[in-house]
Amino acid sequence: MPVTASATVATNERLRRLIAEGKPILHLAFGEAGLPVPAAVIDALGRGASDNSYAPVAGSPAAREAAAGWFERRRLPCTPAQIVIAPGSKALLWALVSILPGDVVLPCPSWVSYAAQAAIAGKRVWSVPIAPDGAGGVPDPDALEETLSDAVAQGGEPGVLVLTLPDNPTGTVAPAGVVERVSEIARAHGLSVISDEIYRDLAHAPDEFRSPAEYFPESTYVTNGLSKSMALGGWRIGFVRLPPGEAGRATGAALLALASEVWTSAPAPMQHVTAYVLGEPPGIVEHIARSRRLHRAATLAVHDRLVSAGVSCRPPTGAFYLYPDLEPLRPALLEHGVDGADALADHLLERFGIGVLTGSAFGDDPGALRFRMATSLLYGDTVERRREALSAEDPTALPWIRESLDRLGAAFDALAS
Ligand SMILES: Cc1ncc(COP(=O)(O)O)c(C=O)c1O
């Protein structure tokens, strides 16, 4: 099947070109955590650098054991046999969507790659809206029931439900009650759940976080990685916790067979990093806590400016995203010929030099005035500035962050007037 480039990657490349040409672009379009690598993690990579053998397909024993312990500390019993380490969680998500039987059910909006991966796997997709006033990443439970019945009535075979906790694009975390209800619906309809928890450690309230694997342990596959909480996207480290029991074991065997033919293993040096980071020494715990605090401060500050300009936006509760809805500004936007999501993203770039990702990239209604902003690229354009942002008591008071926040505030106000 023909595959088009990921919208997020394509927009990032376009904005980087404009920046290279010297244009003053405020780049808020890319889901990069934008933070420096701690020295201890660079040391761990250095220690692994001489390891040039192929690693076991499932991952090194040390990395799998560390990952199992990491899940155990998050209320999810886990043995190393339930873990597979891979070059990024994206590869695991694609593999799981390919292996698990049935059509794919996605919340709308949802992360750009799920629908594309389902299409590559030759799967039919059923899209279910998130609750208008609730968190994203999970479908509205009533709408889910309805879509599942409609799908079956139309000859569909819904089999895999993909959830994102915390969510990209909305920057919100579904509360325990909703996660529980959606898990029960999945069980009642015989679905498997893939719970993409790549932003889990960046939930603003980590203690309140609940995984569907707590409610639906026999069929929930939890994926995670070090791209977001540790800002190690370029190192390509992902992992999955397979469910305990026969179904999990059978899927695990199929996953390892597929991995052995496609990527062989995660890079051996990265498995040393995985073992080190997932062992959670105090320096890593502190680093992630600071990252969480910084993302929280930045998303809340941008949210403030959006709301002051009359824009609707769910208050952020995790990750580093906002997903505003400019419907209240539609009349003002129409005067500029802006009548939908793509036109709005172009308008923000052309009129204000602000780069965002159109809501249509997330499967959202192209006529809606929604887009996603990633605040993580506000932290500074040098490693020193990003380091300072990470350790600042009030990062939003740092001059370069304040300047960007003011620029955003002025742009939102101008859009409204
Ligand atoms: C929701 C979500 N899942 C998965 C990924 C991919 O992560 P990885 O770097 O582990 O492949 C991303 C990255 O943007 C993401 O936002």
Ligand as a Chemical Component Dictionary entry (heavy atoms), coordinates in Angstrom:
data_LIG
# 
_chem_comp.id                   LIG 
_chem_comp.type                 NON-POLYMER 
_chem_comp.pdbx_formal_charge   0 
_chem_comp.three_letter_code    LIG 
# 
loop_
_chem_comp_atom.comp_id 
_chem_comp_atom.atom_id 
_chem_comp_atom.alt_atom_id 
_chem_comp_atom.type_symbol 
_chem_comp_atom.charge 
_chem_comp_atom.model_Cartn_x 
_chem_comp_atom.model_Cartn_y 
_chem_comp_atom.model_Cartn_z 
_chem_comp_atom.pdbx_ordinal 
LIG C1 C1 C 0 1.675  8.743  21.528 1  
LIG C2 C2 C 0 3.005  8.330  21.019 2  
LIG N1 N1 N 0 3.294  7.028  20.938 3  
LIG C3 C3 C 0 4.482  6.594  20.487 4  
LIG C4 C4 C 0 5.442  7.487  20.051 5  
LIG C5 C5 C 0 6.719  6.946  19.477 6  
LIG O1 O1 O 0 7.649  6.763  20.411 7  
LIG P1 P1 P 0 9.055  6.037  20.152 8  
LIG O2 O2 O 0 10.048 7.120  20.069 9  
LIG O3 O3 O 0 9.212  5.132  21.346 10 
LIG O4 O4 O 0 8.957  5.241  18.875 11 
LIG C6 C6 C 0 5.188  8.853  20.114 12 
LIG C7 C7 C 0 6.200  9.815  19.629 13 
LIG O5 O5 O 0 5.914  10.872 19.161 14 
LIG C8 C8 C 0 3.945  9.282  20.616 15 
LIG O6 O6 O 0 3.641  10.582 20.718 16 
# 
loop_
_chem_comp_bond.comp_id 
_chem_comp_bond.atom_id_1 
_chem_comp_bond.atom_id_2 
_chem_comp_bond.value_order 
_chem_comp_bond.pdbx_ordinal 
LIG C1 C2 SING 1  
LIG C2 N1 SING 2  
LIG C2 C8 DOUB 3  
LIG N1 C3 DOUB 4  
LIG C3 C4 SING 5  
LIG C4 C5 SING 6  
LIG C4 C6 DOUB 7  
LIG C5 O1 SING 8  
LIG O1 P1 SING 9  
LIG P1 O2 DOUB 10 
LIG P1 O3 SING 11 
LIG P1 O4 SING 12 
LIG C6 C7 SING 13 
LIG C6 C8 SING 14 
LIG C7 O5 DOUB 15 
LIG C8 O6 SING 16 
# 
